[in-house]
């Protein structure tokens, strides 16, 4: 996860936090320059001791926001590690171990284990019994939380491991899943009992993961699912190189993505009426829907009739019953085996449209390709009469990459989604029975970065059911900025932070542990974000390679530009 900058805090608290960070940074520099025989370790000790003291005072403050409190706590832990290094470099092992024990006394974080193991300044402590005890605490914590004892088998899972995997996913979801309110009719404990006989009966790893994927899908969340082991994943999710979609209540071929499928006799715009001899709707409901982990109705439909419709075992071809544009029927059999010549989805698409309208499709936020493309074409964008940003095929990545693009559209800080996660304190339950508390986890403050130039013309953002995760965070921010218009169809309605767990056999479980909303608290997870202008393609649009959403956005922006010019 990317740490977001803190802005707009109470000035006194911000100054206190900045002072702690400065002390920590100065101490770090002195300690690590001392490895080469330089630096003032005594001065480093003084600075780091002051950082720790200031952090202790800050953390006891009731006024600090959750995100600022968490970052101050991190600076305190880091200062204690650097202080331990300073002591160890001076040969004071006892003081060094005291500092590390003080750090552990307030909480254990597994990532500290690697830091302590790899620190050159702490090598002299490695044979000390107290240091070994410190490191053992991390190992015990990791074993307890990651349940490594359950994951020994990789093939031919025995009954005990099959039951343990189901129990682990059920238990982790019970304590960590952020969206039980979105499945009010689900009795999660009864579901566990219902699925126990099914995992007991699943004799192969394939059959076991078939059951586990269906169990996870009961939670109806796009960030919560079970992923099969890498060795057998293509027994479930291998697909031919074509794209399909439900258009005007018909399942339509929308793209042929390889030379093989383009030569198969299929055409863009063909209707699929059957799959392996079964009516396409019946097939989707019985063979696809039980595994769909979508958060919203529109995401479920897009998944059932789109990216998962033809998914299956790579060893089994799929036969499609087709009705073409002329009404002629025929069948086509396609391989599900991976095609090395299949078209790859470009991360960005840039072009200038008629009427001086700039168009940028950003198809992922997994890296900064979208940001770089925007900056590369900024001179053209600044002179454009309108800007279209297309995130209809963007499945997410890093929220920060989306915010970086938006920072070129407004001089003001960019509003970000608010977020909470479950805050469970066992003794509260012992005192007063079952309860649910939510802890704000941010980023509650806007994203802010200085830009020398900003685009001030009209903007349209194109969205749809495949707009997902960090792309929805982007849409939330854009919508909150009141910077332009959303066009297309409702987004997928799923974002958050998955908690990842290891399952027997080598698979993974994902459980959404964070509940995001608009900054003002409006809900979009489970619902999606609706556009101001709903525009859906027709079958004729698909067959004639027309994109009515781009056409609608272009017309809107031209009108906006004309209105501005006439003033």
BELCORCOR-V301339 format. One record per helix or strand of 2 or more residues. SS is the DSSP state (hx for helix, st for strand). FROM is the first residue (numbers start at 1). TO is the last residue. Records with the same first field share a line. If there is no record, write none. Layout:
BEGIN
SS: FROM-TO + FROM-TO
END
This chain:
BEGIN
hx: 11-36 + 41-59 + 66-90 + 93-105 + 111-118 + 120-125 + 129-146 + 148-151 + 159-176 + 180-183 + 188-201 + 205-217 + 230-235 + 259-262 + 280-291 + 297-307 + 369-376 + 378-382 + 399-406 + 426-432 + 470-481 + 539-543 + 548-566
st: 225-227 + 242-247 + 250-256 + 271-275 + 278-279 + 318-323 + 329-334 + 348-353 + 357-362 + 386-390 + 418-422 + 438-440 + 459-463 + 485-488 + 498-502 + 508-512 + 515-517 + 533-534
END
